[in-house]
Amino acid sequence: MNLDLSESRVLLVDDTRADLDVLVSTLQFHYKLSVARDGDSAVRTVQRFEPDLVVCDILMPGMDGLEVCRLLKNDPKTQHVPVILISSLNAAAQRVAGFAHGAVDYVCKPFDAYEVKARVRVHLEIKKLRDQLFGVASSAQGANSSHLRIAVTVAEQVSKPLDRMVALIPQILAEHDPAKLQESLKLALADLQRAKGTSDRLLAAAKSTGAKPVSPAA
């Protein structure tokens, strides 16, 4: 997959200037960035900047990152914007709380620049594919239109790697015993299963209209 993400917009939120500077220097040459230093500013900036992704610290004075995530997910205009939470807290309860509030990922401080860059790109790719899928599906006219057939094909292509990962992770869990590894992989498996369920529902909805997938171009 080699999507052009150079026009993607990323909002970075952190009240710690040093951490915010690291995030900016890591991502500034790859995406269009905006920054906020607190939760209230973040929510206002989302409305103006319309980001494709939000990377938000949890521990901030006033409105924390969990509340920012909750507000975005409860607003129909912003509920599809993915949120990556970052925090110096690495407890399982904190990560679970982040996912419960609608976050798509969780990064612990001190963070590695390469890890942040990789996670940001993955979620921007997923967001772009999702937007493309809903775009062609909404513009499709009739069950056998080429647009809807493309939508079905995209859903099938997204589903294949998820199938492989869902099959692989239980094997890793059975072979590795360390508590932290098991805990992290269980969370990853739950996320992948949710993503797989979404993909399956999209595919089933498209196929129920009678649309058939086309073979992707070589």
N, C-alpha and C positions, 0 to 999 in steps of 0.2 A: 504494500500500500504506500503510495507516494502522493498524498494530497497536498495541495498548495494551501498553506495556512498563514501566509504572510500578511493577509488582511484580517486575521482573527484578532479580536479585542479581548484583553485580559485585564481584569481589575485586581490589583494587589492591595491587601488591607493588613496593616500591622502598626501598632502604636510604638514599636521599638524601631528607631530610625536605622540602626545598624542592620537589623534583619531586613527591613524594607529595602535598604540600599543593595543588599546581597541579591534579593529577588529581582530588583530592577536590572542589575548588572548581568544577571543570569539570562534574562528573557528579553532584554531591550532590542536586541538585533534580530529577533525572530518574530515578534508580534507587536501589535499596537497596544501600548500600555496606558493605564491610568492608575493613580494611587489614592488611598485614603488612609487617614491616621486613626480613625475610630469607627465604631459601628454605625452611628447616625450618619456620618459622612458617606460611609459605604453604601447605605441604602439609597441615599439621595443620588449618589454618583451612578448607581446602577440604572436609575430611571433616565439619566441624561446620556450616559456613555453606551448603554445597551451592550454589555460585554457578552462574549461567547463563553467566558469562564471567569469564576471568582476564586482567588486564592486568599483565604482569610485566616488570620490568627484567631485563636479562641480566647486567650486571656487578654482582655482589653478593659480599661475602665469604662463605666457606663454600660452601654450595650455590648455584650460579648459576642464572639463569633457564632456561638450556638444560636443566639437570638437572631443574628443577622441571617443565618441560614434558614431558620424557621420562618421569618418574615418573607424571604424571597420565595420559599416553597409554597407559602399560603397565598401568594399573589398570582392570579392567572397570567399576568403579563410577564412574570419572571420565574415561574415555577419550573421551566425547562432549562434554566441556566445552571449548569453544573457548578458545584462548590467543592473545592478542596480545602479542608481545614488543616491548619498547622498549629502545633502546640509543643511546649516543653514538657507537657504531661504525657507519659507513655502508658498509663494504666489502662487495662482493658475496659473498665467502666467508662473512661473518658472517650475512648474510640467508639464504643457502642453507642454512647450518647450522641456523638457526632453523626453516625450513620442514621440513628433514629430521627435526628432533626433534618435528614435529607441530603447529607453530604455524600459525594461519590467517592471520596478518598480522604486519607488522613496521613499527614507527614509529620514526623517528630523532629523537634529541634534538639541539637543543632543539625540542620538539614544539609545534605550533600547536593551541590549545585547540579550534578549530572542526574541525580535521582529526581530532583524537582523538574528539570527540563524534560526528562522522559515521561514523568507522570502528566505534566501539563500537555505535552503533545498527544499522548494517548487519549486524554479526555476531550481535547479539541477535535481530534479525528472522529471520535464517536459522535460528538455533537454535530459535526459537519455532515456525517453520513446520515444521522437521524433527520437533520433538516432537509437534506436532499430527498430522503425517502418520503417524508411527509409532503414535501413540495410536489414531487411527481405524482404522488397518490391523490392529492387534492385537485390537481389539474387534469387528472385522467377522465376521459369521457367514454364510458362504456366498458364492459367487462373485458374485452379483448383488445383494448387500445394499447399502443406501444408504450405509453407512459406507465400504465399500470403493470405491464409485463416487466418493465425495468424495475419498478418498485418491488415486485415479487423476487426478482433476481437479486437485488441488493439485500433483501431480508435473508435470502438463502445463503448468500456469501458471508453475511455477518454471523449467521447461525453456526457455520461450520467450525471456526476456531473456538467458539464457545463450547461446542460439543466436545472438542478435543481437551480443552482445559477442565471441563467438568468431569471427564473420565480420568484425567491424569491426577488431579489433586487428591482424591481419596487414596490412590496408591501411595503418594508421598506421605500422607498422614499415617498410613499403616506401617511405613518403613522407618519413620523418624519419630523419636520419642520426646525430645526436649520440649518443655512446656510452652516456651515462647513461640517456637516454630509452629507447634500444633495450633496454638491460639490464633496466630496470624493467618495460617492457611485455612482455618475454619471460617474466619471472617471473609477471606477471599472467595472461598467456595460459595458462601451464602450470597455474596454480591454477584458472582457469575451465574448462579442459579436464577437470581432475580432478572439479570440481563437476558438470560436464555428464555425465561418465561415471557418477557416483553417481546423478544424477537419472534417467538413462536406465535404469540397472539397477533402480531402484525401480519405474519405470513398466512395464518389461518384466515384472517379477515380478508386479505387480498384474494386468496384462493377460493373463498366462498362465493366470490362474484363470478368465478369461472375463468379467471385469468391464469395463464400458463407462463412459467418462467422461460426466459430465453437464455441461450448459452452465452456467457461473457465472451467478449472479443479476445482473441489470443494476443 
